[in-house]
Amino acid sequence: MSIAENIAAIRSRMEAAALAAGRDPREILLCAATKMNDAERVREAVAAGVDCCGENRVQELVQKQPLGAYSGKPLHFIGHLQTNKLNKVVGQVDLIQSVDRMELLEAINRTALRLGLRQQILLEVNIGGEAQKGGFTPEEALAIAGRMGEFPGVFLRGLMAIPPISQKKGDNCKYFAKMRNLFIDIERKKYDNVSMVCLSMGMSDDFEDAIAEGSTMIRIGTAIFGARPKPMAVEPR
Ligand SMILES: *Cc1c(COP(=O)(O)O)cnc(C)c1O
């Protein structure tokens, strides 16, 4: 199947999942997770009508952007972000979804103020409480949202989560539901410098469950582009 055919198939599954949940399908955006796919393949996804692109690595972003990979669609950063690479990201992307620690939030704020702009961000929540994963606890995310007035260089637009790898369909519904509740809690507080418009959750294996639980943006890699090459486990002889 071509990239365009894959996207059409995802769109119809998104619509069915939204309607089954009594939601308007237009509430849910499709973000192409473009890691390890070259500029030409990303352009194909953009032409086939994804709503935005999400890049994981700064190095890939700076390679593909000049080649027009994302042209015409918003670009998001969705991977682990090191503070020494912020000059290449802040102001270059429409949204940084993966703000996963206080040090990074402070550094994005400083960089944006220096550049004279306001960077839109999401807070990444470690909703499964996994030790190996970054992200704030739900309690931390709530507290930070309440302090957003202290960070005039950023604008909090919502939350992102990557729940634990699920074994079977439905496993992650409880995490997605927790995220929706946190999202609504923060929205209701009407905090300064916060506008909760994006709840980014759901990937190739679980996006229908995420939509059922209130996701407004799914991030899809494999189901658009096919399986990514796995790094080789052993040296070839
Ligand atoms: C790779 C990636 C995705 C997409 O994962 P698939 O399972 O391939 O759809 C989504 N979000 C993030 C942050 C990713 O790194």
The ligand as an SDF file (V2000), in Angstrom:
LIG
                    3D

 15 15  0  0  0  0  0  0  0  0999 V2000
    7.4780    7.1890   16.6350 C   0  0  0  0  0  0  0  0  0  0  0  0
    6.5380    7.9830   17.4480 C   0  0  0  0  0  0  0  0  0  0  0  0
    5.1440    7.9090   17.2480 C   0  0  0  0  0  0  0  0  0  0  0  0
    4.5050    7.0000   16.2230 C   0  0  0  0  0  0  0  0  0  0  0  0
    4.6530    5.6540   16.5710 O   0  0  0  0  0  0  0  0  0  0  0  0
    4.0070    4.4790   15.6700 P   0  0  0  0  0  0  0  0  0  0  0  0
    3.7580    3.3910   16.6300 O   0  0  0  0  0  0  0  0  0  0  0  0
    5.0300    4.1300   14.6390 O   0  0  0  0  0  0  0  0  0  0  0  0
    2.7610    5.0110   15.0620 O   0  0  0  0  0  0  0  0  0  0  0  0
    4.3450    8.7250   18.0130 C   0  0  0  0  0  0  0  0  0  0  0  0
    4.8420    9.5550   18.9540 N   0  0  0  0  0  0  0  0  0  0  0  0
    6.1570    9.6400   19.1810 C   0  0  0  0  0  0  0  0  0  0  0  0
    6.6430   10.5680   20.2360 C   0  0  0  0  0  0  0  0  0  0  0  0
    7.0430    8.8500   18.4500 C   0  0  0  0  0  0  0  0  0  0  0  0
    8.3530    8.9370   18.7100 O   0  0  0  0  0  0  0  0  0  0  0  0
  1  2  1  0
  2  3  1  0
  2 14  2  0
  3  4  1  0
  3 10  2  0
  4  5  1  0
  5  6  1  0
  6  7  2  0
  6  8  1  0
  6  9  1  0
 10 11  1  0
 11 12  2  0
 12 13  1  0
 12 14  1  0
 14 15  1  0
M  END
$$$$
